[in-house]
Amino acid sequence: MPNHHPIVEQVNSLFDKLVEWRRRFHQNPELSFKEFGTAQFVADTLRGFTGIEVETGVGTETSVIGTLTSGGGPTIAIRADMDALPIHEENQTAYCSRNDGVMHACGHDAHTAILLGIANILSDAFKKEELRGTVKFIFQPAEESTDENGLSGSPYLVKAGVYDEVDAAIALHMCPWLPAGAVQINDGYSMANVDVFEGKIYGTGGHGAYPELGTDPIWMLGPVMQALHGIVARKVSALESAVVSIGQVQAGTASNIIPTEVSITGTIRSYSPEIRDLLASELEKAFSIVQSLGGDYSFEVVRGEPALNNHPVINRWLIETMKELYPQIQITRRPFGMGGEDFGYVSQRLPSSMFFLGCATEGDIQRDLHKPIFDIDENCLAVGAAILSQTAIKFLKGEVLPINHNLEVQTFGS
């Protein structure tokens, strides 16, 4: 049945523009902290909408912040990320990437186009004096990668005060494992803490023909690897979410030389702060085994983005809006996995929620995130813009359940 909700009709009337924007971004992808053309286009487009104050270069050189306000009232932020990935696109579409080796393989082109559509819709609503309060449209650079300080875009914007005095923040993410327009949403921890570890095993090294004259860090590597791979299975409850993966093992220079050290690096993923701390502690214990074998070790954990922690009250706003706009919508309630998302810095600071929006191309092969064949069914663009627009409108009108700031959000599985 056709849906005649005013917001759905308004978004549908913008559909061609949403597709045009998304394809423009897709053709001109830019890497993290280098989104100069994207930021310029976004800022210029926002300036064409009535009443939006545009700021650029806040926190990072390529950020764009649009603000709509009527003065008093609550404040809601809607965030989209703008950066692409260092992937060579293999699709043969008319809107394929023009930047060799750079591709929007995670849907940030869609996120950015959707937020421009939302800004257009809400600008009209403010112009008609239908809303009271403030909306901040946050076009964030560098979600995919970090700089020399080990930081992505989100913590820079948080530190710069972009989210100060914001009462709630909402966002979405493309979801290629669900059909276009379907939704996945979860209360509490929904994406992982992302940490990186590096451990080194030290021995004396020596001649490969005379191993008895020294200590061999490669021999010590065996029990360390056993211990590392046993942490999740034997030290973490099966009800908790945890991953330890080793990505690199480096040692040696020649076949007849026992090296003096072995370097091991990997990733640590978790949901709860307690498990995050436990994993780091158990990893160091695993490396300390070498001291009983005549060796020594060093160990370091570099903490990345915190877990995405979706506020259940904001999820209720979103779900009620989804059902209001699209009564037959498919809603899946489960976490999004052990990937990282730097919107977690925002959810750590204020009540926030992100949902995953189905974008699978019907009857096609699986076009997963971060693959060179990633693509979307563009019909999802209107659905995402409608859901976030209407949620913001209901929030500003006071038509949603108040946020309980003292509500404790439990880890999935706890």
SESE-737822 format. One record per residue (C-alpha): residue in one letter; x, y, z. Coordinates in pm, whole numbers, plus 32768, in hexadecimal, padded with zeros to 4 digits. Layout:
% SESE-737822
AXYZ...
***
This chain:
% SESE-737822
M800080008000P807F815F7FB5N80F3822480E3H806C838680F2H812583F98229P8199855F81E4I83068514822FV830883DE8152E826D84A48036Q836385C18067V848E84D88068N840C841B7F3BS83F785657E7FL856C85927ECCF85CA84337E5BD866A84997D13K873B859D7DC8L87A6849D7ED0V881A83B27DBCE88CB84CD7D08W898785317E44R89DF83CD7E9ER8A6883837D44R8B3184C47D40F8BD784627E88H8C0A82FF7E0CQ8CBB83777CD2N8D9F845E7D97P8E0A839E7ECEE8F0F842E7FB8L8FDA838B80CCS8FCC83DD823EF903085438298K904585938122E8ED385CA80D7F8F0C8728804DG8E2E87107F19T8D1D86597FD6A8D20875980F1Q8D13887B7FFCF8BE987E77F44V8B33879E808BA8B7088FF8112D8B0089A17FCBT89C688CB7FBFL896B8918812AR898E8A8C80E5G887F8A657FDFF878389F880E8T86CB8B0881A6G87398B528309I88628A68832BE899D8AFB83C2V8ACC8A4A8334E8C1B8A1E83E1T8D4889738347G8E9288FC83D4V8E1288C78536G8EEF87C985E7T8F7B874E849AE8FC788008355T8EB8874C828ES8D93874B8381V8C4B87F9832AI8B4B88548433G89F488DC83D6T8911896E84E0L879D89BA84D0T870F8A698600S85DF8B288675G86898B9287B7G86098ADD88EBG85AB89708900P865F882188F4T878387CB8811I87B286938740A88E18639866AI88D585628531R8A2384DE84BBA8AAA84588371D8C0E83EF831DM8CA6845B81D1D8DEB839C8192A8E36827E80A4L8F23815480ABP906B81017FF8I8FC47FF97F1CH8FC57FDD7DA1E8E597FC77D32E8DFD7E9E7C56N8C987F057C04Q8C487F707AA0T8B3480697AEEA8B0E81BE7A49Y8B5E825C7B9BC8C96818C7BE3S8DB482337CA0R8E8883207BD3N8FA2831B7CD4D907181E67C93G90AE811F7DCEV8FAA81DE7E99M8E42816B7EC4H8D0B81A47F94A8CFA80388000C8C508077814FG8B29814E80E7H8BA1829E8165D8B3783348018A89D482C7806CH89EF834681D3T8A5C849D8158A894B84B38050I8843844C814EL88B085598242L88A186628131G873D85EF80EDI86E5860A825EA87768769826BN869E87C98141I8562873F81E2L859B87D68339S85FD892482A3D84A189348209A840288D78356F84BF89E98410K846A8AE282FFK82F88A99833DE83368ACC84B4E82BB896D84FAL83DD891185E2R848189A18717G85E1894B877FT872688FB86CCV879F87F685D5K891287C68592F8970871A844DI8AC68686848BF8B8986208355Q8CB1856E83ECP8DF8851A833CA8ED983F0837FE8E0682DC8411E8ECB81CE835ES902F822683BDT910182D484C3D921083DE84B0E936B83EE8543N92CD841B869AG920882D98678L90BD83968666S8FA2838E856BG8EBC84B38524S8DB884868635P8E9284CB8769Y8F11860C86CAL8DAE8689869CV8D51862387FDK8E8086D9888AA8E32880E87B7G8CDE88298860V8C0787C88737Y8B2E86EE8818D8B2887DB8941E89C6882C89B5V893A872088CED882686578977A8827852C888BA88DE84B38753I886883C58642A890983258511L88E982028422H89CC81118369M899F80518225C89527EDE8257P89917DFB8129W89177CBF81D7L87AE7D4181EBP86C47D9A80CAA869A7F078072G85D07FBF8178A85E27EB18284V86817F1583CFQ87667E7C84D4I87707F238629N87EB7EC38785D87DC7F4D88E6G89267F7D8999Y8A787F0E8916S8A537ECC87A1M8BAF7EF78709A8CFF7EB587A8N8E117F618866V8F367F588773D90927F328806V91DF7ED2876BF92F07E178823E94617DE187DEG95347CEE88A1K96A27C9B8874I97597B6488E7Y98CC7B938929G99E37A8F8928T9B577A9888EEG9B477A0F878DG9C70795986F9H9CF0787185ECG9BEC77828562A9CE87664857CY9D21769D86F2P9BCE76E68792E9C45766388E1L9D2777928907G9C0C788E891AT9A9B78C28952D99A978AA8830P987B79978826I97DD78D28709W97D6779A87E2M9735786C88F6L963178E487FDG958377908804P95007797896AV94B4790A894EM93D978CE881DQ932677B388CFA92E1789489F6L926B79B58918H917478DE885CG90F07849899FI909279958A42V8F3779BC89ADA8EE6784989CDR8F5A781F8B35K8F6C79748BDCV8E2F7A1E8B5CS8CCC79B28BA4A8C1B791C8A77L8B067A1B8AB5E8BF17B3D8A6ES8C657BC6891FA8DDE7BB488EEV8EDA7B7F87D6V90567B6B87D3S90EA7B4B8675I92597B478615G92A27BFE84D2Q941D7C0684C0V95417B34853AQ96967BB884D5A97ED7B24851CG993C7AD48487T9A1C7B3B8367A9AB979F782EAS9A89787E82F8N9BBF783E83CDI9B93795784C9I9AC079318602P9A2B7A8D8630T9A3C7B58876DE98CA7BB1876DV97757B5A86E5S96657C6186BBI94F27C0A86CCT93DB7D018682G92657CD4867CT910F7D5E86C7I903B7D448802R8EC17D6987EAS8DCA7D768909Y8C827E138973S8C927E598AE7P8DA07F288B96E8DDF7E088C87I8E297D118B70R8EFD7E168AC1D8FDB7E318BF7L8FDE7CB78C2DL90577C6F8ACDA91797D638AE9S91DF7CCD8C36E91CF7B648BBBL92927BBA8A80E93B17C3E8B4EK93A97B058C27A93C87A358AEAF95057AEC8A84S95967AD18BE3I95AF79578BB2V96FC798F8B03Q97A479FB8C45S979578968CC1L983878278B7AG996879068B96G98E07A298ACDD98407B788B09Y97247C418A70S96897D968A3CF95177DD58A0CE94407EFF89ABV92CF7F378966V925E8067889ER90F180AE88E3G901B811187BBE8EB0817187A5P8DC7810888BEA8CA18020888DL8B6780AD87EDN8A6A80BE8909N890880F5888AH881C819C897FP86DB80CD899CV85F681FD89B9I867C82928876N8655813C87D6R84E78148883CW84C68298878EL855E82078654I848F80C88656E834981848695T83A0826A8574M83F78149848FK82A880A284D1E81EE81EB84ACL828982328358Y82A580CE82D5P81AC7FE8838AQ822E7EB082D7I839F7EF7831AQ847C7DCE8373I852E7E1584BET86417D2E853FR86AE7D5486AAR88187CE986D9P89787D8086F1F8A307DE285B5G8B6A7D1485F5M8CCF7D478666G8D2A7E55856EG8D847FB085E9E8CC780F585C0D8D4A8241863DF8BE982BB8685G8C3B81FD87C5Y8CF18337883DV8BA583EF8824S8ADA82DD88CDQ8BDC82DF89E6R8B9784518A1FL8A1E847C89F6P88E283B289B0S890A8334884CS889E8224875DM88FF819D8609F883480A58540F88967FD78411L87C5801182D8G879C7EF681DDC882F7F468088A885E7DF37FDFT88317DEF7E67E870F7D017E29G875D7BBF7D6ED88CB7C1D7D59I8A087B8F7DEDQ8A647BED7F51R8B0E7D407F46D8BA37D5180A2L8C3F7E7B8150H8DAB7EC680FAK8DA27DEF7FC1P8DFF7E777E66I8CA47E167DE7F8BE17EC47EFDD8AAB7F7B7E82I894F7FCD7F00D87E57FC97E98E87AE81407E8FN8642811B7EFAC86CA810B805DL8731827A8049A85CD82FC806BV857F820D8188G86AE827B8251A866A83ED8217A84FD83C8827CI8546830883BEL864F83F7843ES858C852F83D3Q844C84C3847ET8504845385B8A85A385AD85D5I84518656859BK83A5858786A8F84C385CF8799L84AE87478762K8334873D878AG834F867B88D1E829185528843V8387844988B9L83D183A08A04P84C084748AD9I862383F78AFFN8677835A8C4DH87DF83C98C7FN880782DE8DA8L879D81AB8CE4E88AB80A28CEAV88D980008B95Q89467E968BB4T8A3A7DE48AD1F899B7CF789D6G899F7B9D8A71S89D47C188BD5
***
